[in-house]
């Protein structure tokens, strides 16, 4: 097989895994991973690897369930009882506005910084961010309504490709043209420092993503089956997932390296807020490497945040619609795309409401959403386990005893981290 055909075959096997990557690679990577590198250098690369190993089974169970049964994993939740679906629905609704607002405003901040829109027309920077956020959400709405899954799938392949190439290029250029100020740094991570521990816990809570993304992945996988008219094989489903999952870990390390090579030891304080920090990061790249490097990093950063804005905006209404369909099957309205559109409009309206009235409180609101996601992680992990290890799962696709041990080890680790985080 020729190289072009081989490459085309490889890309054709990818789908929901790239949507997963698009949703996961966002604030946790661009902002948090970069800040971790800027604060502690290369020390916490091992933490990224460990948290990906801990969470791996629970994220894998989403596409595994769909490949085995043809249904998304919320059907597995329903078999445990309606309470499990209600629990997932309540968790989604409790965080959706804050999560979408945080992601959107960081993307808007990047656009404002890249295109020099600060103080445009004499307006307050916050008003400019709100206007850009409104335009961004409207653009995303048009894309999602007009193209649905097929367009989202094609767009994400392009965006993730751009993101990966530009991020790797930026790291390589920094490694060969490193200003060297990090060599004088003396700040190191300490488990005896409560501030460091809280920062680490917050970072790992959203690394690579909150566990409810496993449900999103499963729903995207079912949508792919419906759009293609055939059931994806277990082999292809897991291949697609692993490419996306390993890719998110790789990109997290890339952004940590970028932060370490540019910011560690520079004695420059971090700007408050994700949007302001993203703009500051781009400026530091330009200072460290010159104007020629700025477009590469800017494209990588913007591709990161736009992909997250788009996929998360699709995922929340899609998963809420799926939950309601299971909880109220007798309602015909809930069995078509109207529910998706209604919730899409609700999320956009709620997001804009928060950005207009509570933008100055965004940092605290994100902390609340992070705590909810962090504490919910072991609960969702157990629900995913129960769904995949149950007798309703075809025996040939049920994970083995080694995976069972791996899962319970992960649940213990996630539970311990949640308890320590709340105590701190």
Beta strands, then each sheet from edge to edge (+ up, - down):
end
